[in-house]
Amino acid sequence: MHDGSVQLPDRVRRMIEERAEAVGFRALKDAASAMSAAYRESRAVRVSDPARTAAYLVTRMPATFAAAHAVLRELRERLGARPISSVLDIGAGAGGASLAARECFPEAQTITLVERDPVLAAAAHQWLPQAAVIVEDVTRIRTLPPHDLVIAAYSLGEIAEPLAARLWQAARVALVAIEPGTPRGYALILEVREKLLEAGGSMVAPCPAATPCPLAAPDWCHFAARVERSSIHRRIKDAELGYEDEKFSYAAVAREPVELPASRIIRRPRQRPGLIVLETCAPGGVRTVRAPRSDREAFRAARKATWGGAWG
């Protein structure tokens, strides 16, 4: 993972802002409030009218893009030279994860989105005109078309049927699952991770080993991606900051083994006078790393360390 905020491509941001302006601020703010409540309560978000669609595009799509971008950047790094020529985005929404995939894997000539909501599917087609957009409930598709990379971003929690096995069958190189960084989202990711490893998958990220997760409840593994807020986003949220942190949990699994880091930083680094403290997950379990200023090399490395980044 990397520090610094990310934002949707300029062209996409402009198109979203045009939609938001057409709806009007009051309707947009009310729709955004209703959607935020549904998201917090893990209820499926419906975008049945123009106001809700615009609110989703302004508030949730940049967050989906940022989380997917952080995860796919890590996958790109771990896969090394292995090319990704095709991407299948399941429960694609308005295409936030597909846009991130296009940036992280520019060699991908084929991008296929499956989204059951025709309104969101139509929006995705606007900024991904070359992509194949299938308007269908993924649970109704018996055999998913094989692609190098399969992505399920913020979609498995809204689908009642367990899909991990079918998604894995469709993944020629790797599969990525992303869910909200809540205990419920993390539990779902753990379940998917277990099934994929049992099916012969190799761990890519975030775990530094394929061993059982060492975290015990009420603790849970999650990370954060910084999202740059547009001016309309700030106004809707009554927010002073120009950014927000999107919390997410994820698992990336590949067909072939990749080189794993010695450990991963699972909390935001804590800075104290002359000392940086890192909480890391290693193959042997959770460890606390203390980097004092007196150890120049470790201190310098710890100053550059980020939540979600590799360590050692």
Secondary structure by P-SEA (a helix, b strand, c coil): cccbbbbccaaaaaaaaaaaaaaccaaaaaaaaaaaaaaaaccccccccaaaaaaaaaccaaaaaaaaaaaaaaaaaaaccccccbbbbccccccaaaaaaaaacccccbbbbbbccaaaaaaaaaccccbbbbbcccccccccccccbbbbcccccccccccaaaaaaacccbbbbbccccaaaaaaaaaaaaaaaaacccccccccccccccccccccccbbbbbbbcaaaaaaacccccbbbbbbcbbbbbccccccccbbbcccccccccbbbbbbbccccbbbbbbcccaaaaaaaaaacccccccc
